[in-house]
Amino acid sequence: MGLEAVVGMRRDRRTREGQGLLKLRRQGSKVYLRGLAFAVWVSGYRYPLPKGKWERRCVVATSPASGRAGGGSASGISARP
């Protein structure tokens, strides 16, 4: 169909090699996930929680993409604490 998608993904998903998504060292890594027949690109981000805490989350995309739009953060969330 030629559609592109960016979706949130569970942190405990594993690649075909058995590595967890949050263990990937490079943003935008192309990987094959268990249970998927096609490659996806993985990125992580820090999501702010109440009381100044942070949680690491993952997104996957069906095509490579930049994390920036118009020179700023696409989501409006800073990558720095």
mmCIF file of the N, C-alpha and C atoms, coordinates in Angstrom:
data_MODEL
# 
_entry.id   MODEL 
# 
loop_
_atom_site.group_PDB 
_atom_site.id 
_atom_site.type_symbol 
_atom_site.label_atom_id 
_atom_site.label_alt_id 
_atom_site.label_comp_id 
_atom_site.label_asym_id 
_atom_site.label_entity_id 
_atom_site.label_seq_id 
_atom_site.pdbx_PDB_ins_code 
_atom_site.Cartn_x 
_atom_site.Cartn_y 
_atom_site.Cartn_z 
_atom_site.occupancy 
_atom_site.B_iso_or_equiv 
_atom_site.pdbx_formal_charge 
_atom_site.auth_seq_id 
_atom_site.auth_comp_id 
_atom_site.auth_asym_id 
_atom_site.auth_atom_id 
_atom_site.pdbx_PDB_model_num 
ATOM 1   N N  . MET A 1 1  ? 0.809  -1.189  0.000  1.00 0.00 ? 1  MET A N  1 
ATOM 2   C CA . MET A 1 1  ? 0.000  0.000   0.000  1.00 0.00 ? 1  MET A CA 1 
ATOM 3   C C  . MET A 1 1  ? 0.858  1.261   0.000  1.00 0.00 ? 1  MET A C  1 
ATOM 4   N N  . GLY A 1 2  ? 2.102  1.154   0.417  1.00 0.00 ? 2  GLY A N  1 
ATOM 5   C CA . GLY A 1 2  ? 2.985  2.300   0.381  1.00 0.00 ? 2  GLY A CA 1 
ATOM 6   C C  . GLY A 1 2  ? 2.743  3.316   1.481  1.00 0.00 ? 2  GLY A C  1 
ATOM 7   N N  . LEU A 1 3  ? 2.093  2.936   2.569  1.00 0.00 ? 3  LEU A N  1 
ATOM 8   C CA . LEU A 1 3  ? 1.824  3.860   3.660  1.00 0.00 ? 3  LEU A CA 1 
ATOM 9   C C  . LEU A 1 3  ? 2.983  3.891   4.637  1.00 0.00 ? 3  LEU A C  1 
ATOM 10  N N  . GLU A 1 4  ? 3.195  5.049   5.253  1.00 0.00 ? 4  GLU A N  1 
ATOM 11  C CA . GLU A 1 4  ? 4.228  5.197   6.271  1.00 0.00 ? 4  GLU A CA 1 
ATOM 12  C C  . GLU A 1 4  ? 3.550  5.397   7.620  1.00 0.00 ? 4  GLU A C  1 
ATOM 13  N N  . ALA A 1 5  ? 4.218  4.936   8.678  1.00 0.00 ? 5  ALA A N  1 
ATOM 14  C CA . ALA A 1 5  ? 3.638  5.061   10.014 1.00 0.00 ? 5  ALA A CA 1 
ATOM 15  C C  . ALA A 1 5  ? 4.735  5.294   11.044 1.00 0.00 ? 5  ALA A C  1 
ATOM 16  N N  . VAL A 1 6  ? 4.386  6.033   12.094 1.00 0.00 ? 6  VAL A N  1 
ATOM 17  C CA . VAL A 1 6  ? 5.234  6.205   13.272 1.00 0.00 ? 6  VAL A CA 1 
ATOM 18  C C  . VAL A 1 6  ? 4.352  5.878   14.461 1.00 0.00 ? 6  VAL A C  1 
ATOM 19  N N  . VAL A 1 7  ? 4.755  4.896   15.259 1.00 0.00 ? 7  VAL A N  1 
ATOM 20  C CA . VAL A 1 7  ? 3.929  4.458   16.388 1.00 0.00 ? 7  VAL A CA 1 
ATOM 21  C C  . VAL A 1 7  ? 4.786  4.222   17.624 1.00 0.00 ? 7  VAL A C  1 
ATOM 22  N N  . GLY A 1 8  ? 4.159  4.372   18.777 1.00 0.00 ? 8  GLY A N  1 
ATOM 23  C CA . GLY A 1 8  ? 4.819  4.022   20.030 1.00 0.00 ? 8  GLY A CA 1 
ATOM 24  C C  . GLY A 1 8  ? 4.933  2.511   20.132 1.00 0.00 ? 8  GLY A C  1 
ATOM 25  N N  . MET A 1 9  ? 5.966  2.051   20.804 1.00 0.00 ? 9  MET A N  1 
ATOM 26  C CA . MET A 1 9  ? 6.220  0.609   20.906 1.00 0.00 ? 9  MET A CA 1 
ATOM 27  C C  . MET A 1 9  ? 6.593  0.274   22.349 1.00 0.00 ? 9  MET A C  1 
ATOM 28  N N  . ARG A 1 10 ? 6.182  -0.900  22.801 1.00 0.00 ? 10 ARG A N  1 
ATOM 29  C CA . ARG A 1 10 ? 6.559  -1.358  24.140 1.00 0.00 ? 10 ARG A CA 1 
ATOM 30  C C  . ARG A 1 10 ? 8.079  -1.397  24.278 1.00 0.00 ? 10 ARG A C  1 
ATOM 31  N N  . ARG A 1 11 ? 8.546  -1.056  25.465 1.00 0.00 ? 11 ARG A N  1 
ATOM 32  C CA . ARG A 1 11 ? 9.992  -1.049  25.718 1.00 0.00 ? 11 ARG A CA 1 
ATOM 33  C C  . ARG A 1 11 ? 10.586 -2.453  25.707 1.00 0.00 ? 11 ARG A C  1 
ATOM 34  N N  . ASP A 1 12 ? 9.777  -3.453  25.994 1.00 0.00 ? 12 ASP A N  1 
ATOM 35  C CA . ASP A 1 12 ? 10.313 -4.812  26.087 1.00 0.00 ? 12 ASP A CA 1 
ATOM 36  C C  . ASP A 1 12 ? 10.284 -5.573  24.766 1.00 0.00 ? 12 ASP A C  1 
ATOM 37  N N  . ARG A 1 13 ? 9.898  -4.927  23.668 1.00 0.00 ? 13 ARG A N  1 
ATOM 38  C CA . ARG A 1 13 ? 9.963  -5.595  22.363 1.00 0.00 ? 13 ARG A CA 1 
ATOM 39  C C  . ARG A 1 13 ? 11.410 -5.931  22.047 1.00 0.00 ? 13 ARG A C  1 
ATOM 40  N N  . ARG A 1 14 ? 11.622 -7.009  21.325 1.00 0.00 ? 14 ARG A N  1 
ATOM 41  C CA . ARG A 1 14 ? 12.977 -7.462  21.013 1.00 0.00 ? 14 ARG A CA 1 
ATOM 42  C C  . ARG A 1 14 ? 13.187 -7.554  19.515 1.00 0.00 ? 14 ARG A C  1 
ATOM 43  N N  . THR A 1 15 ? 14.439 -7.350  19.139 1.00 0.00 ? 15 THR A N  1 
ATOM 44  C CA . THR A 1 15 ? 14.820 -7.535  17.744 1.00 0.00 ? 15 THR A CA 1 
ATOM 45  C C  . THR A 1 15 ? 14.923 -9.021  17.463 1.00 0.00 ? 15 THR A C  1 
ATOM 46  N N  . ARG A 1 16 ? 15.083 -9.375  16.203 1.00 0.00 ? 16 ARG A N  1 
ATOM 47  C CA . ARG A 1 16 ? 15.251 -10.791 15.858 1.00 0.00 ? 16 ARG A CA 1 
ATOM 48  C C  . ARG A 1 16 ? 16.487 -11.385 16.523 1.00 0.00 ? 16 ARG A C  1 
ATOM 49  N N  . GLU A 1 17 ? 17.479 -10.527 16.804 1.00 0.00 ? 17 GLU A N  1 
ATOM 50  C CA . GLU A 1 17 ? 18.707 -10.993 17.459 1.00 0.00 ? 17 GLU A CA 1 
ATOM 51  C C  . GLU A 1 17 ? 18.546 -11.097 18.974 1.00 0.00 ? 17 GLU A C  1 
ATOM 52  N N  . GLY A 1 18 ? 17.395 -10.671 19.507 1.00 0.00 ? 18 GLY A N  1 
ATOM 53  C CA . GLY A 1 18 ? 17.123 -10.794 20.933 1.00 0.00 ? 18 GLY A CA 1 
ATOM 54  C C  . GLY A 1 18 ? 17.458 -9.558  21.754 1.00 0.00 ? 18 GLY A C  1 
ATOM 55  N N  . GLN A 1 19 ? 17.881 -8.475  21.122 1.00 0.00 ? 19 GLN A N  1 
ATOM 56  C CA . GLN A 1 19 ? 18.239 -7.258  21.837 1.00 0.00 ? 19 GLN A CA 1 
ATOM 57  C C  . GLN A 1 19 ? 16.993 -6.416  22.094 1.00 0.00 ? 19 GLN A C  1 
ATOM 58  N N  . GLY A 1 20 ? 16.887 -5.839  23.299 1.00 0.00 ? 20 GLY A N  1 
ATOM 59  C CA . GLY A 1 20 ? 15.761 -4.984  23.637 1.00 0.00 ? 20 GLY A CA 1 
ATOM 60  C C  . GLY A 1 20 ? 15.855 -3.634  22.947 1.00 0.00 ? 20 GLY A C  1 
ATOM 61  N N  . LEU A 1 21 ? 14.713 -3.004  22.707 1.00 0.00 ? 21 LEU A N  1 
ATOM 62  C CA . LEU A 1 21 ? 14.703 -1.720  21.997 1.00 0.00 ? 21 LEU A CA 1 
ATOM 63  C C  . LEU A 1 21 ? 15.489 -0.645  22.734 1.00 0.00 ? 21 LEU A C  1 
ATOM 64  N N  . LEU A 1 22 ? 15.380 -0.583  24.052 1.00 0.00 ? 22 LEU A N  1 
ATOM 65  C CA . LEU A 1 22 ? 16.075 0.460   24.793 1.00 0.00 ? 22 LEU A CA 1 
ATOM 66  C C  . LEU A 1 22 ? 17.571 0.212   24.889 1.00 0.00 ? 22 LEU A C  1 
ATOM 67  N N  . LYS A 1 23 ? 18.023 -0.954  24.508 1.00 0.00 ? 23 LYS A N  1 
ATOM 68  C CA . LYS A 1 23 ? 19.453 -1.259  24.539 1.00 0.00 ? 23 LYS A CA 1 
ATOM 69  C C  . LYS A 1 23 ? 20.163 -0.785  23.282 1.00 0.00 ? 23 LYS A C  1 
ATOM 70  N N  . LEU A 1 24 ? 19.411 -0.387  22.269 1.00 0.00 ? 24 LEU A N  1 
ATOM 71  C CA . LEU A 1 24 ? 20.029 0.095   21.033 1.00 0.00 ? 24 LEU A CA 1 
ATOM 72  C C  . LEU A 1 24 ? 20.763 1.395   21.321 1.00 0.00 ? 24 LEU A C  1 
ATOM 73  N N  . ARG A 1 25 ? 21.969 1.514   20.832 1.00 0.00 ? 25 ARG A N  1 
ATOM 74  C CA . ARG A 1 25 ? 22.817 2.659   21.140 1.00 0.00 ? 25 ARG A CA 1 
ATOM 75  C C  . ARG A 1 25 ? 22.638 3.839   20.197 1.00 0.00 ? 25 ARG A C  1 
ATOM 76  N N  . ARG A 1 26 ? 22.098 3.611   19.028 1.00 0.00 ? 26 ARG A N  1 
ATOM 77  C CA . ARG A 1 26 ? 22.043 4.661   18.029 1.00 0.00 ? 26 ARG A CA 1 
ATOM 78  C C  . ARG A 1 26 ? 20.599 5.003   17.674 1.00 0.00 ? 26 ARG A C  1 
ATOM 79  N N  . GLN A 1 27 ? 20.266 6.280   17.722 1.00 0.00 ? 27 GLN A N  1 
ATOM 80  C CA . GLN A 1 27 ? 18.943 6.717   17.312 1.00 0.00 ? 27 GLN A CA 1 
ATOM 81  C C  . GLN A 1 27 ? 18.759 6.459   15.826 1.00 0.00 ? 27 GLN A C  1 
ATOM 82  N N  . GLY A 1 28 ? 17.577 6.043   15.445 1.00 0.00 ? 28 GLY A N  1 
ATOM 83  C CA . GLY A 1 28 ? 17.300 5.803   14.034 1.00 0.00 ? 28 GLY A CA 1 
ATOM 84  C C  . GLY A 1 28 ? 17.860 4.497   13.513 1.00 0.00 ? 28 GLY A C  1 
ATOM 85  N N  . SER A 1 29 ? 18.141 3.552   14.391 1.00 0.00 ? 29 SER A N  1 
ATOM 86  C CA . SER A 1 29 ? 18.680 2.259   13.976 1.00 0.00 ? 29 SER A CA 1 
ATOM 87  C C  . SER A 1 29 ? 17.639 1.474   13.185 1.00 0.00 ? 29 SER A C  1 
ATOM 88  N N  . LYS A 1 30 ? 18.068 0.887   12.090 1.00 0.00 ? 30 LYS A N  1 
ATOM 89  C CA . LYS A 1 30 ? 17.186 0.022   11.302 1.00 0.00 ? 30 LYS A CA 1 
ATOM 90  C C  . LYS A 1 30 ? 17.275 -1.376  11.879 1.00 0.00 ? 30 LYS A C  1 
ATOM 91  N N  . VAL A 1 31 ? 16.141 -1.925  12.291 1.00 0.00 ? 31 VAL A N  1 
ATOM 92  C CA . VAL A 1 31 ? 16.126 -3.243  12.916 1.00 0.00 ? 31 VAL A CA 1 
ATOM 93  C C  . VAL A 1 31 ? 14.945 -4.059  12.395 1.00 0.00 ? 31 VAL A C  1 
ATOM 94  N N  . TYR A 1 32 ? 15.033 -5.348  12.611 1.00 0.00 ? 32 TYR A N  1 
ATOM 95  C CA . TYR A 1 32 ? 13.917 -6.263  12.364 1.00 0.00 ? 32 TYR A CA 1 
ATOM 96  C C  . TYR A 1 32 ? 13.434 -6.749  13.717 1.00 0.00 ? 32 TYR A C  1 
ATOM 97  N N  . LEU A 1 33 ? 12.156 -6.526  13.997 1.00 0.00 ? 33 LEU A N  1 
ATOM 98  C CA . LEU A 1 33 ? 11.575 -6.953  15.264 1.00 0.00 ? 33 LEU A CA 1 
ATOM 99  C C  . LEU A 1 33 ? 10.981 -8.341  15.128 1.00 0.00 ? 33 LEU A C  1 
ATOM 100 N N  . ARG A 1 34 ? 11.007 -9.062  16.235 1.00 0.00 ? 34 ARG A N  1 
ATOM 101 C CA . ARG A 1 34 ? 10.357 -10.378 16.236 1.00 0.00 ? 34 ARG A CA 1 
ATOM 102 C C  . ARG A 1 34 ? 8.882  -10.203 15.919 1.00 0.00 ? 34 ARG A C  1 
ATOM 103 N N  . GLY A 1 35 ? 8.384  -11.022 15.010 1.00 0.00 ? 35 GLY A N  1 
ATOM 104 C CA . GLY A 1 35 ? 6.975  -10.973 14.654 1.00 0.00 ? 35 GLY A CA 1 
ATOM 105 C C  . GLY A 1 35 ? 6.636  -10.026 13.521 1.00 0.00 ? 35 GLY A C  1 
ATOM 106 N N  . LEU A 1 36 ? 7.612  -9.255  13.039 1.00 0.00 ? 36 LEU A N  1 
ATOM 107 C CA . LEU A 1 36 ? 7.385  -8.361  11.897 1.00 0.00 ? 36 LEU A CA 1 
ATOM 108 C C  . LEU A 1 36 ? 8.211  -8.839  10.714 1.00 0.00 ? 36 LEU A C  1 
ATOM 109 N N  . ALA A 1 37 ? 7.615  -8.815  9.529  1.00 0.00 ? 37 ALA A N  1 
ATOM 110 C CA . ALA A 1 37 ? 8.293  -9.298  8.322  1.00 0.00 ? 37 ALA A CA 1 
ATOM 111 C C  . ALA A 1 37 ? 9.075  -8.193  7.613  1.00 0.00 ? 37 ALA A C  1 
ATOM 112 N N  . PHE A 1 38 ? 9.040  -6.965  8.140  1.00 0.00 ? 38 PHE A N  1 
ATOM 113 C CA . PHE A 1 38 ? 9.702  -5.845  7.481  1.00 0.00 ? 38 PHE A CA 1 
ATOM 114 C C  . PHE A 1 38 ? 10.539 -5.074  8.500  1.00 0.00 ? 38 PHE A C  1 
ATOM 115 N N  . ALA A 1 39 ? 11.480 -4.294  7.988  1.00 0.00 ? 39 ALA A N  1 
ATOM 116 C CA . ALA A 1 39 ? 12.356 -3.502  8.850  1.00 0.00 ? 39 ALA A CA 1 
ATOM 117 C C  . ALA A 1 39 ? 11.638 -2.258  9.344  1.00 0.00 ? 39 ALA A C  1 
ATOM 118 N N  . VAL A 1 40 ? 12.033 -1.801  10.538 1.00 0.00 ? 40 VAL A N  1 
ATOM 119 C CA . VAL A 1 40 ? 11.553 -0.538  11.087 1.00 0.00 ? 40 VAL A CA 1 
ATOM 120 C C  . VAL A 1 40 ? 12.748 0.243   11.626 1.00 0.00 ? 40 VAL A C  1 
ATOM 121 N N  . TRP A 1 41 ? 12.575 1.546   11.780 1.00 0.00 ? 41 TRP A N  1 
ATOM 122 C CA . TRP A 1 41 ? 13.610 2.397   12.347 1.00 0.00 ? 41 TRP A CA 1 
ATOM 123 C C  . TRP A 1 41 ? 13.164 2.778   13.748 1.00 0.00 ? 41 TRP A C  1 
ATOM 124 N N  . VAL A 1 42 ? 14.060 2.642   14.719 1.00 0.00 ? 42 VAL A N  1 
ATOM 125 C CA . VAL A 1 42 ? 13.721 2.826   16.128 1.00 0.00 ? 42 VAL A CA 1 
ATOM 126 C C  . VAL A 1 42 ? 14.398 4.069   16.687 1.00 0.00 ? 42 VAL A C  1 
ATOM 127 N N  . SER A 1 43 ? 13.663 4.824   17.461 1.00 0.00 ? 43 SER A N  1 
ATOM 128 C CA . SER A 1 43 ? 14.217 5.953   18.200 1.00 0.00 ? 43 SER A CA 1 
ATOM 129 C C  . SER A 1 43 ? 13.636 5.937   19.602 1.00 0.00 ? 43 SER A C  1 
ATOM 130 N N  . GLY A 1 44 ? 14.387 6.494   20.527 1.00 0.00 ? 44 GLY A N  1 
ATOM 131 C CA . GLY A 1 44 ? 13.929 6.586   21.895 1.00 0.00 ? 44 GLY A CA 1 
ATOM 132 C C  . GLY A 1 44 ? 13.851 8.041   22.315 1.00 0.00 ? 44 GLY A C  1 
ATOM 133 N N  . TYR A 1 45 ? 13.064 8.312   23.316 1.00 0.00 ? 45 TYR A N  1 
ATOM 134 C CA . TYR A 1 45 ? 12.980 9.658   23.850 1.00 0.00 ? 45 TYR A CA 1 
ATOM 135 C C  . TYR A 1 45 ? 12.664 9.587   25.328 1.00 0.00 ? 45 TYR A C  1 
ATOM 136 N N  . ARG A 1 46 ? 12.909 10.678  26.018 1.00 0.00 ? 46 ARG A N  1 
ATOM 137 C CA . ARG A 1 46 ? 12.615 10.763  27.442 1.00 0.00 ? 46 ARG A CA 1 
ATOM 138 C C  . ARG A 1 46 ? 11.295 11.492  27.621 1.00 0.00 ? 46 ARG A C  1 
ATOM 139 N N  . TYR A 1 47 ? 10.374 10.847  28.298 1.00 0.00 ? 47 TYR A N  1 
ATOM 140 C CA . TYR A 1 47 ? 9.047  11.407  28.529 1.00 0.00 ? 47 TYR A CA 1 
ATOM 141 C C  . TYR A 1 47 ? 8.987  11.955  29.958 1.00 0.00 ? 47 TYR A C  1 
ATOM 142 N N  . PRO A 1 48 ? 8.609  13.222  30.134 1.00 0.00 ? 48 PRO A N  1 
ATOM 143 C CA . PRO A 1 48 ? 8.572  13.793  31.490 1.00 0.00 ? 48 PRO A CA 1 
ATOM 144 C C  . PRO A 1 48 ? 7.388  13.257  32.293 1.00 0.00 ? 48 PRO A C  1 
ATOM 145 N N  . LEU A 1 49 ? 7.667  12.889  33.516 1.00 0.00 ? 49 LEU A N  1 
ATOM 146 C CA . LEU A 1 49 ? 6.654  12.416  34.455 1.00 0.00 ? 49 LEU A CA 1 
ATOM 147 C C  . LEU A 1 49 ? 6.480  13.439  35.572 1.00 0.00 ? 49 LEU A C  1 
ATOM 148 N N  . PRO A 1 50 ? 5.436  13.307  36.368 1.00 0.00 ? 50 PRO A N  1 
ATOM 149 C CA . PRO A 1 50 ? 5.261  14.227  37.498 1.00 0.00 ? 50 PRO A CA 1 
ATOM 150 C C  . PRO A 1 50 ? 6.442  14.177  38.464 1.00 0.00 ? 50 PRO A C  1 
ATOM 151 N N  . LYS A 1 51 ? 6.617  15.235  39.192 1.00 0.00 ? 51 LYS A N  1 
ATOM 152 C CA . LYS A 1 51 ? 7.664  15.361  40.220 1.00 0.00 ? 51 LYS A CA 1 
ATOM 153 C C  . LYS A 1 51 ? 9.066  15.339  39.624 1.00 0.00 ? 51 LYS A C  1 
ATOM 154 N N  . GLY A 1 52 ? 9.216  15.770  38.387 1.00 0.00 ? 52 GLY A N  1 
ATOM 155 C CA . GLY A 1 52 ? 10.544 15.902  37.790 1.00 0.00 ? 52 GLY A CA 1 
ATOM 156 C C  . GLY A 1 52 ? 11.201 14.607  37.347 1.00 0.00 ? 52 GLY A C  1 
ATOM 157 N N  . LYS A 1 53 ? 10.470 13.522  37.304 1.00 0.00 ? 53 LYS A N  1 
ATOM 158 C CA . LYS A 1 53 ? 11.044 12.243  36.872 1.00 0.00 ? 53 LYS A CA 1 
ATOM 159 C C  . LYS A 1 53 ? 10.874 12.077  35.371 1.00 0.00 ? 53 LYS A C  1 
ATOM 160 N N  . TRP A 1 54 ? 11.630 11.140  34.821 1.00 0.00 ? 54 TRP A N  1 
ATOM 161 C CA . TRP A 1 54 ? 11.615 10.871  33.385 1.00 0.00 ? 54 TRP A CA 1 
ATOM 162 C C  . TRP A 1 54 ? 11.463 9.378   33.136 1.00 0.00 ? 54 TRP A C  1 
ATOM 163 N N  . GLU A 1 55 ? 10.873 9.042   31.992 1.00 0.00 ? 55 GLU A N  1 
ATOM 164 C CA . GLU A 1 55 ? 10.743 7.650   31.573 1.00 0.00 ? 55 GLU A CA 1 
ATOM 165 C C  . GLU A 1 55 ? 11.202 7.546   30.122 1.00 0.00 ? 55 GLU A C  1 
ATOM 166 N N  . ARG A 1 56 ? 11.984 6.511   29.819 1.00 0.00 ? 56 ARG A N  1 
ATOM 167 C CA . ARG A 1 56 ? 12.421 6.314   28.442 1.00 0.00 ? 56 ARG A CA 1 
ATOM 168 C C  . ARG A 1 56 ? 11.343 5.555   27.684 1.00 0.00 ? 56 ARG A C  1 
ATOM 169 N N  . ARG A 1 57 ? 10.994 6.061   26.504 1.00 0.00 ? 57 ARG A N  1 
ATOM 170 C CA . ARG A 1 57 ? 9.992  5.433   25.653 1.00 0.00 ? 57 ARG A CA 1 
ATOM 171 C C  . ARG A 1 57 ? 10.549 5.251   24.250 1.00 0.00 ? 57 ARG A C  1 
ATOM 172 N N  . CYS A 1 58 ? 9.875  4.426   23.446 1.00 0.00 ? 58 CYS A N  1 
ATOM 173 C CA . CYS A 1 58 ? 10.339 4.129   22.096 1.00 0.00 ? 58 CYS A CA 1 
ATOM 174 C C  . CYS A 1 58 ? 9.254  4.407   21.069 1.00 0.00 ? 58 CYS A C  1 
ATOM 175 N N  . VAL A 1 59 ? 9.705  4.787   19.887 1.00 0.00 ? 59 VAL A N  1 
ATOM 176 C CA . VAL A 1 59 ? 8.828  4.871   18.728 1.00 0.00 ? 59 VAL A CA 1 
ATOM 177 C C  . VAL A 1 59 ? 9.502  4.139   17.578 1.00 0.00 ? 59 VAL A C  1 
ATOM 178 N N  . VAL A 1 60 ? 8.692  3.561   16.714 1.00 0.00 ? 60 VAL A N  1 
ATOM 179 C CA . VAL A 1 60 ? 9.223  2.916   15.513 1.00 0.00 ? 60 VAL A CA 1 
ATOM 180 C C  . VAL A 1 60 ? 8.542  3.537   14.303 1.00 0.00 ? 60 VAL A C  1 
ATOM 181 N N  . ALA A 1 61 ? 9.284  3.577   13.207 1.00 0.00 ? 61 ALA A N  1 
ATOM 182 C CA . ALA A 1 61 ? 8.769  4.146   11.966 1.00 0.00 ? 61 ALA A CA 1 
ATOM 183 C C  . ALA A 1 61 ? 9.024  3.166   10.833 1.00 0.00 ? 61 ALA A C  1 
ATOM 184 N N  . THR A 1 62 ? 8.150  3.184   9.843  1.00 0.00 ? 62 THR A N  1 
ATOM 185 C CA . THR A 1 62 ? 8.313  2.287   8.697  1.00 0.00 ? 62 THR A CA 1 
ATOM 186 C C  . THR A 1 62 ? 9.224  2.882   7.632  1.00 0.00 ? 62 THR A C  1 
ATOM 187 N N  . SER A 1 63 ? 9.688  4.116   7.853  1.00 0.00 ? 63 SER A N  1 
ATOM 188 C CA . SER A 1 63 ? 10.661 4.737   6.952  1.00 0.00 ? 63 SER A CA 1 
ATOM 189 C C  . SER A 1 63 ? 11.591 5.596   7.795  1.00 0.00 ? 63 SER A C  1 
ATOM 190 N N  . PRO A 1 64 ? 12.818 5.822   7.349  1.00 0.00 ? 64 PRO A N  1 
ATOM 191 C CA . PRO A 1 64 ? 13.726 6.660   8.133  1.00 0.00 ? 64 PRO A CA 1 
ATOM 192 C C  . PRO A 1 64 ? 13.200 8.089   8.208  1.00 0.00 ? 64 PRO A C  1 
ATOM 193 N N  . ALA A 1 65 ? 13.373 8.716   9.360  1.00 0.00 ? 65 ALA A N  1 
ATOM 194 C CA . ALA A 1 65 ? 12.859 10.071  9.544  1.00 0.00 ? 65 ALA A CA 1 
ATOM 195 C C  . ALA A 1 65 ? 13.790 10.845  10.463 1.00 0.00 ? 65 ALA A C  1 
ATOM 196 N N  . SER A 1 66 ? 13.689 12.135  10.391 1.00 0.00 ? 66 SER A N  1 
ATOM 197 C CA . SER A 1 66 ? 14.443 13.018  11.265 1.00 0.00 ? 66 SER A CA 1 
ATOM 198 C C  . SER A 1 66 ? 13.611 13.308  12.502 1.00 0.00 ? 66 SER A C  1 
ATOM 199 N N  . GLY A 1 67 ? 14.270 13.525  13.624 1.00 0.00 ? 67 GLY A N  1 
ATOM 200 C CA . GLY A 1 67 ? 13.575 13.861  14.858 1.00 0.00 ? 67 GLY A CA 1 
ATOM 201 C C  . GLY A 1 67 ? 13.258 15.333  14.971 1.00 0.00 ? 67 GLY A C  1 
ATOM 202 N N  . ARG A 1 68 ? 13.569 16.111  13.947 1.00 0.00 ? 68 ARG A N  1 
ATOM 203 C CA . ARG A 1 68 ? 13.345 17.554  13.994 1.00 0.00 ? 68 ARG A CA 1 
ATOM 204 C C  . ARG A 1 68 ? 12.429 17.998  12.863 1.00 0.00 ? 68 ARG A C  1 
ATOM 205 N N  . ALA A 1 69 ? 11.620 18.976  13.174 1.00 0.00 ? 69 ALA A N  1 
ATOM 206 C CA . ALA A 1 69 ? 10.751 19.577  12.148 1.00 0.00 ? 69 ALA A CA 1 
ATOM 207 C C  . ALA A 1 69 ? 10.841 21.080  12.303 1.00 0.00 ? 69 ALA A C  1 
ATOM 208 N N  . GLY A 1 70 ? 11.280 21.756  11.285 1.00 0.00 ? 70 GLY A N  1 
ATOM 209 C CA . GLY A 1 70 ? 11.364 23.209  11.337 1.00 0.00 ? 70 GLY A CA 1 
ATOM 210 C C  . GLY A 1 70 ? 12.410 23.717  12.311 1.00 0.00 ? 70 GLY A C  1 
ATOM 211 N N  . GLY A 1 71 ? 13.441 22.913  12.580 1.00 0.00 ? 71 GLY A N  1 
ATOM 212 C CA . GLY A 1 71 ? 14.531 23.362  13.445 1.00 0.00 ? 71 GLY A CA 1 
ATOM 213 C C  . GLY A 1 71 ? 14.317 23.105  14.916 1.00 0.00 ? 71 GLY A C  1 
ATOM 214 N N  . GLY A 1 72 ? 13.150 22.650  15.311 1.00 0.00 ? 72 GLY A N  1 
ATOM 215 C CA . GLY A 1 72 ? 12.877 22.372  16.715 1.00 0.00 ? 72 GLY A CA 1 
ATOM 216 C C  . GLY A 1 72 ? 12.472 20.928  16.890 1.00 0.00 ? 72 GLY A C  1 
ATOM 217 N N  . SER A 1 73 ? 12.166 20.580  18.100 1.00 0.00 ? 73 SER A N  1 
ATOM 218 C CA . SER A 1 73 ? 11.732 19.226  18.390 1.00 0.00 ? 73 SER A CA 1 
ATOM 219 C C  . SER A 1 73 ? 10.359 18.989  17.801 1.00 0.00 ? 73 SER A C  1 
ATOM 220 N N  . ALA A 1 74 ? 10.186 17.866  17.121 1.00 0.00 ? 74 ALA A N  1 
ATOM 221 C CA . ALA A 1 74 ? 8.907  17.567  16.481 1.00 0.00 ? 74 ALA A CA 1 
ATOM 222 C C  . ALA A 1 74 ? 7.790  17.413  17.503 1.00 0.00 ? 74 ALA A C  1 
ATOM 223 N N  . SER A 1 75 ? 8.115  16.908  18.676 1.00 0.00 ? 75 SER A N  1 
ATOM 224 C CA . SER A 1 75 ? 7.083  16.676  19.675 1.00 0.00 ? 75 SER A CA 1 
ATOM 225 C C  . SER A 1 75 ? 6.968  17.812  20.676 1.00 0.00 ? 75 SER A C  1 
ATOM 226 N N  . GLY A 1 76 ? 7.907  18.754  20.619 1.00 0.00 ? 76 GLY A N  1 
ATOM 227 C CA . GLY A 1 76 ? 7.885  19.838  21.581 1.00 0.00 ? 76 GLY A CA 1 
ATOM 228 C C  . GLY A 1 76 ? 8.515  19.449  22.910 1.00 0.00 ? 76 GLY A C  1 
ATOM 229 N N  . ILE A 1 77 ? 9.077  18.245  23.004 1.00 0.00 ? 77 ILE A N  1 
ATOM 230 C CA . ILE A 1 77 ? 9.713  17.777  24.233 1.00 0.00 ? 77 ILE A CA 1 
ATOM 231 C C  . ILE A 1 77 ? 11.218 17.857  24.050 1.00 0.00 ? 77 ILE A C  1 
ATOM 232 N N  . SER A 1 78 ? 11.871 18.506  24.982 1.00 0.00 ? 78 SER A N  1 
ATOM 233 C CA . SER A 1 78 ? 13.319 18.650  24.905 1.00 0.00 ? 78 SER A CA 1 
ATOM 234 C C  . SER A 1 78 ? 14.001 17.314  25.161 1.00 0.00 ? 78 SER A C  1 
ATOM 235 N N  . ALA A 1 79 ? 15.096 17.058  24.470 1.00 0.00 ? 79 ALA A N  1 
ATOM 236 C CA . ALA A 1 79 ? 15.865 15.830  24.670 1.00 0.00 ? 79 ALA A CA 1 
ATOM 237 C C  . ALA A 1 79 ? 16.724 15.925  25.918 1.00 0.00 ? 79 ALA A C  1 
ATOM 238 N N  . ARG A 1 80 ? 16.878 17.127  26.469 1.00 0.00 ? 80 ARG A N  1 
ATOM 239 C CA . ARG A 1 80 ? 17.711 17.322  27.656 1.00 0.00 ? 80 ARG A CA 1 
ATOM 240 C C  . ARG A 1 80 ? 16.828 17.490  28.882 1.00 0.00 ? 80 ARG A C  1 
ATOM 241 N N  . PRO A 1 81 ? 17.329 17.066  30.044 1.00 0.00 ? 81 PRO A N  1 
ATOM 242 C CA . PRO A 1 81 ? 16.529 17.243  31.266 1.00 0.00 ? 81 PRO A CA 1 
ATOM 243 C C  . PRO A 1 81 ? 16.391 18.688  31.657 1.00 0.00 ? 81 PRO A C  1 
# 
